[in-house]
Every structure is written in C-alpha cells, then in structure tokens.
Amino acid sequence: MNWGEFFAMNGYAWYVWGSFGMALLIFIVEMVMVRHRRTVILQQLRLTSNAEDL
C-alpha cells in the first residue's frame, strides 16, 4: 500500500476525509462558542458585582 492508496481509501476518500473535516470544524466552532459564552458570562458577573458595590 502506498500513500496515494491510503488517502484514496478505495474510493471512499471524499466520505471519510469529509467526515473528519466536518467533525474538526464542529469541534472548532464549539470551542469558539464556549469561549465567547464564557467571556459574556464573566462580563455579566463583573457588571452585577459592580452594581452591587454601588
């Protein structure tokens, strides 16, 4: 088996590599969304904390 055959995967390469690509994309989007949500929550907590101090 050579590298060309490995990456071609007997004709199923588009399905296999497309699936890996979509999974990777979903993981990246999920991490970005979690980081953004964390930032928003921390900002809300700071505002609430500042409002209570007044």
FINUSE-470814 format. One record per residue: x, y, z negated of N, C-alpha, C, O in turn. Coordinates in Angstrom, 2 decimals. Example, Ala and Ser with C-alpha at 12.3 -4.5 7.8 and 13.67 -1.06 7.14 Angstrom:
<nodes>
{{13.19 -5.69 -7.80} {12.30 -4.50 -7.80} {13.20 -3.30 -7.80} {14.24 -3.32 -8.46}}
{{12.85 -2.25 -7.08} {13.67 -1.06 -7.14} {12.90 0.03 -7.87} {13.41 1.14 -8.04}}
</nodes>
This chain:
<nodes>
{{0.85 -1.18 0.00} {0.00 0.00 0.00} {0.90 1.24 0.00} {1.85 1.33 -0.77}}
{{0.59 2.18 0.87} {1.33 3.43 0.89} {0.45 4.56 0.35} {-0.72 4.35 0.03}}
{{1.03 5.76 0.25} {0.30 6.89 -0.32} {-0.91 7.28 0.52} {-1.94 7.68 -0.03}}
{{-0.79 7.18 1.83} {-1.92 7.51 2.71} {-3.12 6.62 2.44} {-4.25 7.09 2.39}}
{{-2.86 5.32 2.28} {-3.95 4.38 1.98} {-4.54 4.66 0.60} {-5.75 4.57 0.39}}
{{-3.66 4.99 -0.35} {-4.15 5.29 -1.70} {-5.09 6.47 -1.69} {-6.17 6.41 -2.28}}
{{-4.71 7.56 -1.03} {-5.55 8.75 -1.01} {-6.78 8.58 -0.12} {-7.78 9.26 -0.33}}
{{-6.73 7.70 0.88} {-7.89 7.45 1.74} {-8.92 6.57 1.05} {-10.11 6.69 1.32}}
{{-8.48 5.69 0.16} {-9.35 4.82 -0.65} {-10.34 4.04 0.21} {-11.54 4.00 -0.09}}
{{-9.85 3.44 1.26} {-10.67 2.58 2.14} {-11.93 3.27 2.64} {-12.98 2.64 2.76}}
{{-11.84 4.54 2.94} {-12.98 5.26 3.50} {-13.85 5.96 2.47} {-14.79 6.67 2.83}}
{{-13.56 5.77 1.20} {-14.36 6.37 0.14} {-13.69 7.60 -0.48} {-14.10 8.05 -1.55}}
{{-12.69 8.12 0.17} {-11.90 9.21 -0.41} {-12.75 10.45 -0.68} {-12.61 11.06 -1.74}}
{{-13.62 10.83 0.24} {-14.42 12.04 0.03} {-15.31 11.90 -1.19} {-15.47 12.84 -1.97}}
{{-15.88 10.71 -1.38} {-16.75 10.48 -2.54} {-15.93 10.49 -3.83} {-16.29 11.15 -4.80}}
{{-14.81 9.74 -3.84} {-14.00 9.61 -5.05} {-13.37 10.94 -5.43} {-13.52 11.40 -6.56}}
{{-12.65 11.57 -4.50} {-11.96 12.82 -4.83} {-12.95 13.97 -5.03} {-12.70 14.88 -5.82}}
{{-14.07 13.93 -4.31} {-15.12 14.93 -4.55} {-15.70 14.82 -5.94} {-15.99 15.82 -6.59}}
{{-15.87 13.58 -6.41} {-16.38 13.36 -7.76} {-15.40 13.87 -8.81} {-15.79 14.52 -9.77}}
{{-14.12 13.56 -8.61} {-13.10 14.07 -9.53} {-13.08 15.60 -9.51} {-12.96 16.23 -10.56}}
{{-13.19 16.18 -8.35} {-13.17 17.64 -8.23} {-14.37 18.28 -8.92} {-14.22 19.29 -9.62}}
{{-15.55 17.70 -8.73} {-16.75 18.25 -9.37} {-16.66 18.13 -10.89} {-17.04 19.05 -11.61}}
{{-16.16 16.99 -11.37} {-16.01 16.81 -12.82} {-15.04 17.84 -13.39} {-15.29 18.44 -14.43}}
{{-13.93 18.05 -12.70} {-12.96 19.05 -13.14} {-13.57 20.45 -13.14} {-13.36 21.22 -14.08}}
{{-14.31 20.77 -12.10} {-14.97 22.08 -12.03} {-15.95 22.26 -13.18} {-15.99 23.33 -13.80}}
{{-16.72 21.24 -13.49} {-17.69 21.32 -14.58} {-16.98 21.51 -15.92} {-17.43 22.29 -16.75}}
{{-15.87 20.78 -16.13} {-15.11 20.95 -17.37} {-14.58 22.36 -17.51} {-14.62 22.94 -18.59}}
{{-14.07 22.91 -16.43} {-13.52 24.27 -16.47} {-14.63 25.28 -16.76} {-14.45 26.18 -17.59}}
{{-15.76 25.15 -16.08} {-16.89 26.07 -16.31} {-17.37 25.96 -17.76} {-17.69 26.97 -18.39}}
{{-17.43 24.74 -18.28} {-17.86 24.55 -19.67} {-16.90 25.24 -20.64} {-17.35 25.89 -21.59}}
{{-15.61 25.10 -20.43} {-14.64 25.75 -21.31} {-14.75 27.27 -21.25} {-14.66 27.95 -22.27}}
{{-14.96 27.81 -20.06} {-15.11 29.26 -19.91} {-16.38 29.73 -20.61} {-16.38 30.76 -21.29}}
{{-17.47 28.98 -20.46} {-18.73 29.37 -21.10} {-18.62 29.31 -22.63} {-19.14 30.19 -23.32}}
{{-17.97 28.28 -23.15} {-17.80 28.16 -24.60} {-16.95 29.31 -25.13} {-17.27 29.90 -26.16}}
{{-15.87 29.63 -24.43} {-15.01 30.73 -24.87} {-15.78 32.05 -24.85} {-15.64 32.86 -25.77}}
{{-16.58 32.28 -23.81} {-17.37 33.51 -23.72} {-18.39 33.58 -24.84} {-18.56 34.62 -25.48}}
{{-19.08 32.47 -25.08} {-20.10 32.45 -26.14} {-19.46 32.70 -27.51} {-20.04 33.40 -28.34}}
{{-18.28 32.14 -27.73} {-17.56 32.36 -28.99} {-17.24 33.83 -29.16} {-17.40 34.38 -30.25}}
{{-16.78 34.47 -28.11} {-16.46 35.89 -28.16} {-17.69 36.71 -28.49} {-17.63 37.63 -29.31}}
{{-18.81 36.40 -27.86} {-20.06 37.13 -28.11} {-20.51 36.95 -29.57} {-20.92 37.91 -30.21}}
{{-20.43 35.73 -30.07} {-20.85 35.47 -31.45} {-19.96 36.21 -32.44} {-20.45 36.78 -33.41}}
{{-18.64 36.19 -32.19} {-17.74 36.92 -33.08} {-18.01 38.42 -33.06} {-17.94 39.08 -34.11}}
{{-18.32 38.97 -31.91} {-18.67 40.39 -31.82} {-19.95 40.68 -32.60} {-20.04 41.68 -33.30}}
{{-20.94 39.80 -32.48} {-22.19 39.98 -33.22} {-21.95 39.92 -34.72} {-22.54 40.69 -35.48}}
{{-21.10 39.00 -35.15} {-20.80 38.89 -36.57} {-20.08 40.13 -37.09} {-20.34 40.59 -38.20}}
{{-19.16 40.67 -36.29} {-18.46 41.88 -36.70} {-19.44 43.05 -36.82} {-19.37 43.82 -37.78}}
{{-20.36 43.18 -35.86} {-21.35 44.25 -35.91} {-22.26 44.10 -37.13} {-22.57 45.09 -37.80}}
{{-22.68 42.87 -37.41} {-23.53 42.62 -38.58} {-22.78 42.93 -39.84} {-23.34 43.54 -40.76}}
{{-21.53 42.53 -39.91} {-20.72 42.79 -41.09} {-20.50 44.28 -41.29} {-20.58 44.77 -42.41}}
{{-20.24 45.01 -40.23} {-20.05 46.46 -40.30} {-21.34 47.16 -40.71} {-21.31 48.12 -41.47}}
{{-22.47 46.69 -40.21} {-23.75 47.30 -40.53} {-24.08 47.09 -42.03} {-24.66 47.97 -42.66}}
{{-23.72 45.94 -42.58} {-24.00 45.68 -43.99} {-23.10 46.50 -44.91} {-23.47 46.82 -46.03}}
{{-21.91 46.84 -44.42} {-20.96 47.62 -45.23} {-21.41 49.08 -45.37} {-20.99 49.77 -46.30}}
{{-22.23 49.54 -44.46} {-22.65 50.95 -44.49} {-23.64 51.18 -45.56} {-24.10 52.31 -45.73}}
</nodes>
